[in-house]
Amino acid sequence: MAGKTYVEKILGAPAGAIVFRKPDLVLTHDNTASIYKTFQKMGGERVADPDRLLVVLDHNAPPTSAALATQYQSIRDFVKEQGIGKFYDAGKGICHQIMSYHARPGMIVVGSDSHTCTAGAFNALAAGIDRTESAGIWKTGETWFRVPGSMKVTLKGQLPPGVYAKDLSLWIIGMTGSDGANYLSMEFHGEGVASLSISERMTLANLASEMGAKNAVFPADDILKEFTGEENTNGLWADDDAVYEKEIEIDLNEVFPLVAAPHHVDHVLAVSEVEGTPVQQGLVGTCTNGRLDDLQIAASVLKGKKVKDGFQLLVIPASRQIYLQAMEDGTLPALIRAGANILSPSCGPCLGTGQGIPADGTTVISTANRNFKGRMGNPNASIYLASPATVAMSAISGVISDPRGKRHSDRFRYKKQQSATVEIGDGDNRRIDGVWNYTDVDNLNTDQMFAGNLTYNILSSDGEAILPHLFAGFDPSFAGQVKPGDVILAGDNFGCGSSREHPAVGLAAAGVKAVIVKSVNRIFYRSAINQGLLLVVLPEVVEAYRPGDTLDIEFTEGMVKLNDRTFRFEPLPEKLMKIIEKKGLVNFLKG
């Protein structure tokens, strides 16, 4: 019998099985206010286990409107009323950095944010879920997991000078594509792992969500023991003879500085290939690269130099603790003297809220994790993703510049088909006989489906309020033309990006009968189930469909009829089918 992977051990079941488990930690952030409304709709009064809840105010910290400030106060009241001890108010840090104080080896961690996978750096099984599911866990204490297959990433050697964990993350994304680890558990192996600090591991685990992974995980080794100060880690790790769906090997010595070019994270190029591209704004921070070493790297590049006139460099420490450390060791003063603006610990401009939203026509170079069109709050801006060193060097010159200080001729050799950003123009009617034909659209992301800067202004449970904004960044005609009973056909990696559930809520509120796709982002798939939205992965149907074809779906029997052809799929397990039958998790748990 073959050995077990990490995730098979921690969930106690083989890949493909569906199990119900009680998470050790349940993370929520600014969306706690919306989750509480959903919890009440479920008939919830007291949370099942307040000691397992971690609540952090970070996405809009400090709040930028009276409405958001009122939401923050309602969260403070909720936390006090429910006796939740793990609460971090605005300004204390970004939730995934705060998680480093609590996540430990062998834990199961879930969070209402797609980058919850960051906690895999601590040998925890950490995965993102949506708001409705978070409310369900508040009420019942448990949730379901489909045990994922696993991907083994073996690292050899050590990163060269001027090359950082962000470059390695982009290297892996460029190799695999934005759905290259779809619904897989990524395990990091090899002697190269020992050369990576916990901060660097957090960067790598954070960006696993941009490959579609369920989670990413590192071993509970001496590096982690030193970080936690705990000798007995109770960590888990894969057996030597475990079986993997995918395996890749990377020589760290070969990695060089990279960027993800607009408008998709798998549009990976060497810095050498885009060197000289004008940029007007930079960002060092976010849950991906806002730790002390990231700030120190940027400060070392900027030491004795100045940010170019007209360039705006924003720096956001990931927590108050990091802010203080960077003040005390001289990092922040050095950045300020160079011309940087230091903002309060928050998510801020990463998702288009708070300070730092770019102007029309601006090109941004950022250490964040997503560069979708409109991601930073302005669809008329372009975003490159890069390491803190590359951002700092580019801030000096006002053009994308190699952090190693001289020109190189690197070329990223993994030239996969880069993900395109499709926008439906005026007059391009994609609705024919009740079928929305997006079969040519891959990687339709949640920012296009529902803009990030609306996420906290409209409750995720308010389907009618969501509807007018649905798909606005992709097909402006959709919200006005969608009708009950419609079917959506789309390509690969449908619903990638943020864990926001607004698109699934809106589609369910619109009465969409089903969504049929080639493949789907795993969090969106869970959101669909939680909203009673029928979502089927059947690439054969998407490829065979032609405008005007007759399409019918028998979900309970696992059958799609396309003209005179029948395509079958595996129906959901009984317990999940009951959620669909009840038209969503809220009604299911309401009883």
N, C-alpha and C positions, 0 to 999 in steps of 0.2 A: 504493500500500500504506500502511495506517495505521501511525502511530508506535507505539512500545512503551511500556508502563508500566514503573515501577521494577522490579516483581517479575519481569516478563517479561525485562528486561535482565539482572538478577542471576542468574536461573535459566537464561537462554539458551533459552527455549522459550515458546510462546504459552499463554495461559490455557486450562486444561483438560488440558494435556499432563502426563504423569507422568514425572519425571526422577529419577535417582539422583545425589546430590552428597555430597561430603565437607565437613561443617561445619568452619568455622575454630575455633569454640569450642563445647564441650559442657558445659553447666552442670548440676551436681547439688548437692543440699544434704543435709539430714539423711537423706533417702531413699537416700543413697549406700550405706548398710549393706544395705538391701533389694536395691538394684540389683546389688551385688556377689554376693549369693546367686543372683540370676537369671543373672548373667554366668557363674558357676560351673556352673549347670545347663546352660548353652549349651555347656559344654566350654571356656570361656574360662580362660586362665591369665595371659597378659600382655595389657594393653590395647594396642590397635593403635597409638595415638599419644598418649602421656602429655602431650605439650606442648600438645595441644588441649583438655585437660580442665581445668575450673575447679570446685573443690570448696569449698563454703562451709557451715559449721555455723551455722545461724541460727534455724531454726523453733522449737527447744526450748532456746535458749541463754539462760542456762546450764541444763543438764538438770535436770528436776524429779523424777527418780526414778533408782533404781540401774540399772534396765533401760535407760533412755535414756542414762545416763552410760556404760554398758558399750558401747552402740551407738556413741557418740561415740569411745570409745577404739578400737573396731574400725575405724572410719573413719580415724583417725590412723595406725593400723598399715597399713591398705591403701594410703594415700597414700604412706607412706614406702617400702613394699615395691615399689610400682609406679613410683616416681620421678616423682610428679606435683608439679610445682613451683608451680602456681597453687592453693595451699591456704590458706584463711582459717579459723582456729580460732574457737571460740565467743567472742563478744564483739567480733569485728572488724567485724561489720556484716551487714546483710541482703543476700542474694545479688544482688538486682537493683541495689542501690546499689554493691556491689563490682564488678559488671559494668562500671560507668562507668570503671573503671581499665583495662579491657581491650578493650571493644568499640570498633571503629573503622569508618569508612565502607567500604562494599563488602563487609563480612564477612557470612558466613552463620553465624548463632548459633542453637543449639537448646538447650533446657533442660527438665529434668523438673519444670517448674512453669509453670502457665498464664500467669503474668505475666512470662515471659521476653520478651514483646513490648515491655517497657519499653525495651530496648536499641535500638529503632527510633529513639529520639531522637538516636542517633549515626549515622544513615544506614546502619544495618545491617539486614539481613533477619533478624529475631529472632522465633522462634516456639516455643511450648510443645509438648512431647511427653510421653509417659508413661515410666514406669520401665523397662518391658520394652524399649521402643525405645532408651532410653539404653544399656542393657546391650548391645543389638545393635550400637550404634555403637562402644561400647568394643571389641567383638570385631572388627568388619569395617571400621570407620572411615567408613562411609557410611550414608545412609538415603534414603528416597524422599520426594518432594514432588509433590503435585498442584498445578500452577501455578494460583494463585487468580485470579479476576477481581479488578478493582480498583474502589475507591470514592474519588472525589476530593472532598476537603473544602477549600473555599476560604474563607479567613479575611480579612475586611476590618476596618480600623480598629484600635482598641486597647481593652483592658478598662478599664472605669471604676474609680475608687477604691473599695475595699471589695469588689471582685469579682476572683476568682482562677481559676487554671487548673482547679481542682477544680469550680468552678461551670460553666466551659465544658465540661468533660468530661460532667457531668451533663446539661447542655443538649443535647449531641449524643446521649447515650443516651436522653433523653426524646423527642427528635425521631424517632429511628430504632427504638427498642425494643431489648430485650436480645438479639434475633437480627437486628437491622437491618443488620449487616455480616457476616452468617454466611458464613464461608469466603471473605472478601474481604480484600484488602490495602488498608489505608487510607493514602492519601497526603495530606499537609497542604500546601496551596498558598496563594498569595496574599500581599499585602503585610503582612497581619496577622501572618504567621509571624515576621517580623523583630522584632516586639514581644515575643516569648516567649523567656524564658531557657531554658537547657538543663534546669534543674530543672522548669520548667513543661511543657516538651516531654515530659519523663519521666513526669509526671503524666498527660498526655493519652495517651501511648503505652501506659502501664500499664493504663488503663481501657478500651483497645480490646478486651481479652479479654471485657469485660462486655457487648460488643455482638456477640460471636461471631466477631470478626475473627481471621484467621490472624495478621496482623501489622499494625503501624502504622509509618509512616516519615516522617521529616522530611528536608529537603534538607541537603546538606553545605555550609552557607553560612558567612558570616563569623562568626556567633554560635558555630557549632561549631568553627571554626578557632581562635577565641579560647579556647574551653574546652579544647581538646586541646593548644594551643600548637604545632600542626603545620600548616605552610602548605600542603603538598601532601597533600590529604585522600584523593585517589583515589576520590572519591564518585561515585555514580551517581544519575541522576534521569530522570524520565519525559520522553519527547518531547512537544513542544507539541501534536501531533496524536494523542496516545495516546487509545485508546477505553476508556471506563469503563462499568461496569454501573450505577453509581449516582453521582450528583453532588449535593452540597448546598453551600449558601453561607450563611455566618454573618457578620453585622455584629457585631463584638465590642463595639461601643458599646452594643448593645441588651441584652447579657447582664446578669443581676442575680443576687444570691445565691440558691442553690437547695439543696434537700435531696433525697435519695432516702429515701422513707418506708418503714417496714416493710411487707412482708418481701421486697421485690425491688428491684433496683437501677434498674429502669426506672419505678418508682413515683415520678416526679419532680414536685416541687411547689416553688413559690416559698417562700422563708423566710417571706414575708409571710402565706402561706396556713396555716402551722402555727405561727406566732409565738405564744408563750405556753404551748406544750405542755411540761409538766413533764419534766425530765430529771435523772437522779441520777448519771450517770457520763459522762465524756468521755475521748476518746483522741486524742492528736495524735502521729502517727508512721506506721509501716508503710512498705512499699515505695512507696506512693502519695504520701504527704505527710510523710516524716520527714527531709527535707533541711534544711539550715541556714536557708534563707529561710522555710521553713514554721514552724520553731521561732521565728524572729525575728518573724514575723507574729503568732503567738500571744502572744509576750512583749510586743509593742507594744500589743496590745489589753488585756493584763492589767496593764500598767505602772501602779503606784500603786493597784491594786485588789486584792481578795481573792476567791478562790474561795468560793462560797457554802457556809456550814456544811452539812455532810451530803453535799456533792457531792464525788465522787472524780475528780480529773483526773490522768490518766496521760500522761506524755510519753516517747516512745521515739525517740531519735536513730537515724537509719538506719545509721550506721556509727560506729566509734570516732573516726575523723577528724572527723566532724561533731560528735560529743560534745565533743571537745577544743576545736574552734573555738567551739562554743556556750558552753563554760566560759570561754574566754579573752576573748570579746567581751562577756561579761556576760549573755548570753541565758539560760543555765541558772540562774544565781543569781536573776535576775528572776523566772523561772518558779517557782523554789522558794519565794522570798519571798511569791509570790502564793498559794502553797498546793498547787502541783503536786507529784506524785511522779515522779521521774525513774527510768526502768528501763534496764537494760542493752540495748544494741542487739540487737534480735531481732524475730521476727514475733509472738511472745507471744500476747496476747489476740485478735489478728486472726482466728486460726483456732481459738481455744478451747484453746490450750496455754499453758503458762507462767503468769505472774502476770497478774491483771487480769480474770479471768472474772467476769461480772456475776451478781448475786443474782437470785433469783426476783422477778418483778414489776418489775425494773429497766428503765428506758428509757435507752439509751446514745446519745450523739451522737459520731460517730467520723469520722476522716479516712481510714478504711480503704476497701477496694474492694468489699466484699460485705456485704450485710445480710440474707442468708437466715436463716430461722428456725433457731435453734440454732447459727448460724455461730460465735459467740463462746464456745461451750461450754455454753450454757444455753438450751434451747428455750423457757423461760419468761421470757425477756428479749426486748426489742424494740430494734432498732438503726436509727438515722437516720445517713445519710452526709452529710457536709458539709465545707466548707473549714476550714482551721485557724483562720481568723478567726471563723467562725460557732461553732465548738466553744468557742473561748476566751470569746467574748461570752456564750455560753449558760452557761458554767461560773460566771460572775460572778452571773448572775441566777437560775440553777437552772431556767430555762425557755428554750426555743429562742428566740434573739434575733437580730435583724438586726445584722450586724457594722458597718453604716454608722452605727449609733448612734441612729437614729430610725425610726419606723414608716413603712413604704411600703405601697402598694396594688398591688404587682406580682401578676400572675397568669400562670402558665406556660401559654402558649397552645396548646402541642402536647398536646392531651388525647387521646392514644392510649388504646386499651384496655389498662389496666394489667395486668401479669402477676399472676395470683392464685396463692397458695400453697395447694395442695390437699392435704388429709390425709384418708386413708381411715379412717372410724370403725369401731368394733367392730360386727360384724354385717353390714357391707357387704362381701359376698363378691364379689370381682372375678374369680375364677377360674371359668370355665364351660367344660366340655369341653376342658380343657387350654389355654385361651386366657385370658390376663390382660387384661381390658378396661380399659385406661387411656386410651381414646380421647378422653376429656374433659380430660386432664391435659396442659397445656403447661408448659415450663420445669421439668421434673423434674430438680432439680439434684443434684450429687454429694454435697452435705452431707446431703440427705434419703436418698440411697441408702446412704451409709456415713459415719457421723459423723466430723468432722475430728479430734476428740480421741482417736480410736482409731487414727488413721493410722499413728502410729509405735509403737504397742503391738502391732500385728498386721502381720506381714510381708505385703506386697502379693502375694507368690507363694504364700501359704498359703490356698488357696481354701476348705478345710474350716473353718479358723478364721474366715474372713470370713463364711461362710454364715449363722450365727445372727444376725448384725447387719445383714444385707442388707435394705435398704429400711425399716429400723426407724423412721426419722423420717418415713415416708410412709404405709406400709401394714404395720402390725405383724403381720398374718397371713401376709405373703408368705413369710418364711423358713421357717415351719413347714409351708406347703402346697405350695411350688413342687416340681415333679417333672420328671425328665428327659423331654425331648420337648415341654415346654411352649413356647408362643409368647407374646410380649408385644406388645401393640399400644398405642402412645402417640402423643401429639400433637406439637406443634412444640418445637424447641430441646431435644430430649431429651439429658440428660447435660451440661447447662450447668454452669458453675462451675469448680471446681478440676480440675487435671489428674490427680488421684489415680486410679489404675487399679483400685483395690479392687473397685468395682462390676462392672466388666467381668470381672475374675478370678472374682468370686463367681458371676456369672450363668453363666459358662462351666463352673465347677465344679458348679453345680446341674444342668447338662445342658440348659439352655435351648436349644431348637432354633434359634430366630430371634427377633430384635427387629425389628418393622416400625413405622416412625414417619413422621410428616409431614415433619419435618426433625430434624437431629441436630447437636449441638455437634461441631466438627471434631476436637477432641482425643479426645473419647469415641469418635468413629468410628475413629480410628487405634487406640485401645485395644482396640476390639472386634476389629479385624483381628489385632492382635498376640496376642490370646488365642484366636483361632480361633472367635470368636463371630460368628455370621451376623447382620449388621445391614443392613436394606434401607430405603431412603427411598422410600416409595410412599404419598403422601397420599391417593390415590384409594381404596386398600384400607382405610386407617384411617377414612375418611369413609363408606365403603359398609358396613363391618362392623356387624352386629347380633348381640347375644348369641344363641348357639346356632347361628350359621352354621358351615359346614364350611370349614376353612382348610387348604391344603396348599402346600408350598413346594418348588420345584425350583431350588436356588440356582445350580448350574452352568449351567443353561439360561436363567437369568434370568426365572423365571416364578413367579407366585403365583396359585393357584386359590382363588377365594372362591365357594363353591357351584358354580354352572355358569358363572361368569365367569372369564376369564383376564386377568391384569394382567402386563405385561412390564417388566423393568428391565434396565439395562446391567450385565452381569457384570463382575467385577473383572479387571484385566489379569492375564496368566498368572502372573507372579512373585508377585503378591499372592494369587492363587487357590491357589498352592502352599502359602502360609503357612496359609490356611484348611484345606486338605486335611491338613496336618500337625498340625492342631489347635493352632496358635499359633507364634509366632516362636521360642520356646525350642526346640521340637522341630525347627523348620525349620533353625535354625542349628547345632543339635547334630549334624545330618547323619544 
